[in-house]
Structure formats: structure tokens, C-alpha cells
Amino acid sequence: MKHLALQLSLLAALAGCGGSSSEPPAATADQTPQASAPAQQAPAAAGNSQATVTPPIQGTGRPQHFRFSSKLADSGIDFVQVSGNSPDKPFPAANGTGCGILDVELDGRPDVYFACGAKFPLRPKAPGPRDRLYRNRGDWHFQDISTLAGIGLPGYSCGIAVGDLNSDGFDDVCVTRYGATLCWISQGDGTFSEQAAELGIDSTEWGTSAAIADLNDDGLADIYVCNYGQWNWDDSAYCGDPVRNIRMFCSPTHVPPQPHILYRNSGSGFVDASEESGIRVRQGRGQGVLIADIDADSHPDIYVANDIHPNFLFVSDGNAFAEIGEVSGTAFDHLGQAQAGMGLAIADVDRSGTPDLFVTNYQNEHNALYSNLGNRAFLELGLSVIPEGSLPWVGWGTSLTDFDLDGWPDLIVTNGHTDDNLAELGKEGDYAQPAGLWKNQNGSFVLAGPAGDYFRTTHVGRGLATADFDQDGDTDVVICHQDAAPALLCNDTPTAAQLAGTLSIRLIGSHSHRGALPATLQLQTSPPQTFILHAGGSYQSSSQPLATMVLEDTTAEKMPPLQIRWPDGSETTVDGLSPGKTYTIVQTADGTQEPRLYLCP
């Protein structure tokens, strides 16, 4: 292991170290969600999430651990999602869409890509809603650059995966869709070119979530695509009450699963390596995927959440994968039953030094937490570690993130039912549901008190992504809603003193793939803070690959040593980092020398 004495270089032009912009913010109409719920459910309009009389998931008598404020109103984000829901209940509309975080211009400010659905039956050449891309101009102002960037095609988009597919230093975007997967390749000037077909990505399946990372340790970015199932408009089943002609979405069991796809990067394009890589051993209705070094052997592993199928855990030997979901204890809940696996999160929840896995599930199923016991063994502890607030809700996008900067990853889940006519059919549940927010207290989660107007109202959530949108050192949130505007939530929780004690790290690979995912960072506090930089996660969404850790010793002037395990297995220890700063750490070309460090202004 290399041991590095800190040597700083200031380079504002470096990717990810952007300064402030002098451009004036774009003015838009108020699109903020309503602060209070109406008395009864009403159709969502632009900027208004659906709301019901369902009580908030946060009890008013609880301490206010977190504070979030909505920034949508004057942000310039005027996107309104289209799910495709109708009285005919086309199945893809139930699952909705996600979003992704990227840095289009390498100015260090996280931009946002929103996936949009469409009405069924699909009409590929007809005008209709499109995906939208918003550039972050600073100070919570965004500019719609969809047309300028050249993105957006007719069709039903589902998930967003972000990564550098051609190692040119710019973020590219893969969009999973019903019937295709698109790849928007950055041209380096703020525009994108759709190149899926010429790159060899010719899927015609119904893709949901995807993730981009180097999966065979060759320094090139590969793609894992979750496919859901075989459904088409012309022969979709009728579910509901035929006497009253009231349809509801069918159970997933009506949709046969489709095999997932692993696209391997050859350097000149992509080839379908699903069979040879070992990921075709089973089928499942895939909904969430994340890529991380889960077993700490310096090879990337893949965890997949499946809908009423066992979840997959593919562990890598550097070339191929073995599926060990059932053997490892990550396929089922604590009773040995498959759940509705949707969203995924990963973090060292108990600060044991090993990553734990979290899965969101359906109503009357608890959200599952798989505690890592080491040696590829896990114990499902969701009901005991997260005892409150999960069973009544349908969970989707999620993140394990240290929102209050106390060194322990907290938990957020966006909720929302699939059916908007439950009462009409005499079924329990509410379409719009409150988001859940839990504080991590030494490895167990406590339901938080009110955290702002957004958490006092109900919404029909789907995708969720995290990023430090205002570059103040803490983590903010964007949440996608069905047939409504998204939520843009500023984290106001940490104090100025806490923000001054943070350390934010971006990695750039050289010997490893440039995106440097997956990687593991460990700050030598007591106990250590382990941060898992992963690809994918949440639900059909991609978050900013930024590691944030905290200085727990308030008397110290420097951070404790930071250990980095790069995707190629090489390790580095960095000493003397200053708190309250963001660093970009660049691996050297051979992976054996001291990396370069850049302090971002």
C-alpha cells in the first residue's frame, strides 16, 4: 500500500472542480409542490404531487432530526413526468421513471436528467413528452438544455445510468426504455449523440434499471441492464372488476420475466457477454441494480432487486460471476420469501467496515436490510433494525446517506402505490404516500420527526437521486413523482460547524477505469467511516459519485488518514487532508505511484 504525504495542487479547470458562474439565473414560473395536502385525492397537475388524507410517516411528536427545504419553485425545473397511466392500466405505467445526476460541462455542479414515460399504445413518430436535461447554474437555478444538448426521443423511458463509456472524461447517459436502450454519448461541447446501435447495444427488451462500471477489470466501462418482463399492449391481461369495468394493474406474476443483459466494452463497442459472464443463470423481473465491491476482494460485484423473484448477488473473480443470492442470505427476507424488490442502497450501516444492503419492497412487506457478516454471508434484519414505518407503504427510490453529518448513514425512501383507484375497488392503501426518513443511531434506525413541508405531504414517488447541488458539503435530494413535478430538496440539517468538518472526495481512475467505480474509501476514525462508491442503486436512478465523510474529533485541524481501494485493487493512503474541503484524487497511470490531489475551489 502506498502512503502519501499530502501535496496540494490547485487546478480549477480540472474535471469536477468548477467555480461559480457569473450568468444570471433563468426565471421560471412557480412549480413547487403544494405545502399541504388537500382533503381528498385529486389528479396531479404541473408542479403538484398527488396528495391524500394519509397521515405523514413522520410523527409530530418526534424530534426534528433533519431539515429540508423545497427549491423547485424558482429553480427553472419545469419538468412534469408522464407515467402513461390510464383506465386501461398498461403495466409499465405502474413502475414509472427515474432520474440521473451528471456533470455535462465538467464545471463541478451536478446537473439532472429526468426520464419521461408516454401514453399507451406508444406512437413512436407522434409528438409527445420527452426526457429533459437541466444544467445546474448555481444557487439552485437550473436551465433546460434538452434541445441544445440534443437529447430526448419519443418513447417510454424508464431508468438512467450515468458513466464515462469511452473514457474521454465526459459523462455519458444510458437510458433504459420499454423496447430499447439508448446511449447518449457526450460530444464534449454540451451536446450528445445517440449511438446505441452503432455501439452494439441492440436490446429490444423492457429495460428498467442499469449501471455502468468496469466489470472485468480491463479498465473499460461495461453496462449491466435489468430487464423486467414480457408485456405488450395488444395482449395485456385484464385485472380488476369486469362487471363494473374497473381495471387495476395486474400482479407481476402476469408478466413473464426477461433475462438481464451484461454488455462488455471491447474498446470499439459493446458485445453481449451475458452468457459467458455467468449472469444468465437465472431470470427475474429486475427493478434495481447496484455495482460495488461487496465482498472486499477488489472485484466488482452486482446486486439486483427482483420483483417477486429471488434477488441476485453476482460475485466476481475478475472475469466471470457466480450467483450466490440464496447461499449468501441476500435473496429472500428473514422468512425465506421472495419480496417485491425495487430500490437498492448500500452503506456500512453499523460501521463494521463491511457494506450492508438495503432493499425497498411492496405494501405489507417490510423493507429489507441485509447485514454483512463477512465471508459473503448476510443476515436480514429489516424488521429489527428499521422497526417503524415500512409496512403500510410501497417503497421505490432510496439512499443510505449521512444527511446530518454525524458519521452514520441515514435512510430515505420515496413511497407511492401503483394503483390510483384502490378505494373504488374496495382495497386498502393510498395512492399518494409520505416519504420516509430515518436517523441512524449507532446502526439502528429511528423514524425522524417532521423534516420540512415535503415530508408533511404525500406523493406518488418513484425514482430518487442524491447530489450536493449547492456544493456546501452536505447531500441534497431529487425525487421523481408519477404524473407530477419532481421534488428538489435542499438539506438544511447540518450546522456551519458541521459543514466545516466535512471531507468530500471525487475519484478519477487512470490505471482503473476513468469513472473509478466501484471503489471503497475508509476514513480512519474510531470506528472507521467506510464509504462505498458504487454504480447504480436507488430505483431507475443514478446519484452523484461523491464520497462525503466527517471529522468527528472537533479539536483536530486535519482529517485522519484516508484509505482508498481503487477498482483495480490498488490501495493508497492519503494523510493531511483539510476538513471543509472537496478534493479530486487522480490515480496514476500505472496505479503504483502516488496519486495527484486537486483542491476544488
VENHURA-V359833 format. One record per backbone hydrogen bond with DSSP energy under -1.0 kcal/mol. NH is the residue of the N-H (numbers start at 0). CO is the residue of the C=O. Records with the same first field share a line. If there is no record, write none. Layout:
NH: CO  CO
//
This chain:
1: 570
3: 572
13: 10
16: 13
47: 44
61: 58
64: 62
67: 450
68: 489
70: 487
74: 71
80: 483
88: 85
92: 89
93: 90
95: 91
97: 157
99: 112
100: 541
101: 110
110: 101
111: 133
112: 99
113: 131
114: 97
116: 81
125: 122
131: 113
133: 111
134: 142
136: 140
141: 74
142: 134
144: 132
148: 144
149: 145
150: 145
156: 115
157: 175
160: 173
162: 171
164: 162
171: 162
172: 183
173: 160
174: 181
175: 158
176: 179
177: 155
178: 176  204
181: 174
183: 172
184: 192
186: 190
191: 148
192: 184
194: 182
198: 194
199: 196
200: 195
201: 199
206: 176  204
207: 225
210: 223
212: 221
213: 516
221: 212
222: 262
223: 210
224: 260
225: 208
227: 205
229: 255
240: 245
245: 240
247: 238
253: 250
254: 251
257: 227
260: 224
262: 222
263: 270
265: 268
269: 198
270: 263
272: 261
276: 272
278: 273
285: 226  283
286: 304
287: 304
289: 302
290: 534
291: 300
293: 291
300: 291
301: 313
302: 289
303: 311
304: 287
306: 284
307: 338
310: 330
311: 303
313: 301
314: 321
316: 319
320: 276
321: 314
323: 312
327: 323
328: 324
329: 324
330: 324
332: 336
335: 332
341: 359
343: 537
344: 357
346: 355
348: 346
355: 346
356: 369
357: 344
358: 367
359: 342
363: 390
364: 361
367: 358
369: 356
370: 378
372: 376
377: 327
378: 370
380: 368
384: 380
385: 381
392: 389
394: 360
395: 413
396: 461
398: 411
400: 409
402: 400
409: 400
410: 437
411: 398
412: 435
413: 396
415: 393
416: 430
424: 420
425: 422
426: 421
432: 458
435: 412
437: 410
438: 445
440: 443
443: 440
444: 384
445: 438
447: 436
448: 62
455: 452
456: 453
458: 432
460: 414
461: 479
462: 96
464: 477
466: 475
468: 466
475: 466
476: 488
477: 464
478: 486
479: 462
481: 459
486: 478
488: 476
489: 68
491: 66
498: 494
499: 495
500: 497
501: 498
502: 548
503: 580
504: 546
505: 582
507: 584
508: 513
510: 587
515: 512
518: 532
519: 564
520: 530
521: 562
522: 528
523: 560
524: 522
528: 522
530: 520
532: 518
534: 290
536: 288
537: 343
541: 98
543: 465
545: 543
546: 504
548: 502
550: 500
553: 551
555: 552
558: 576
561: 573
562: 521
563: 571
564: 519
565: 569
568: 565
571: 563
572: 1
573: 561
574: 3
579: 501
582: 503
583: 597
584: 505
585: 595
586: 507
595: 585
597: 583
598: 8
599: 581
//
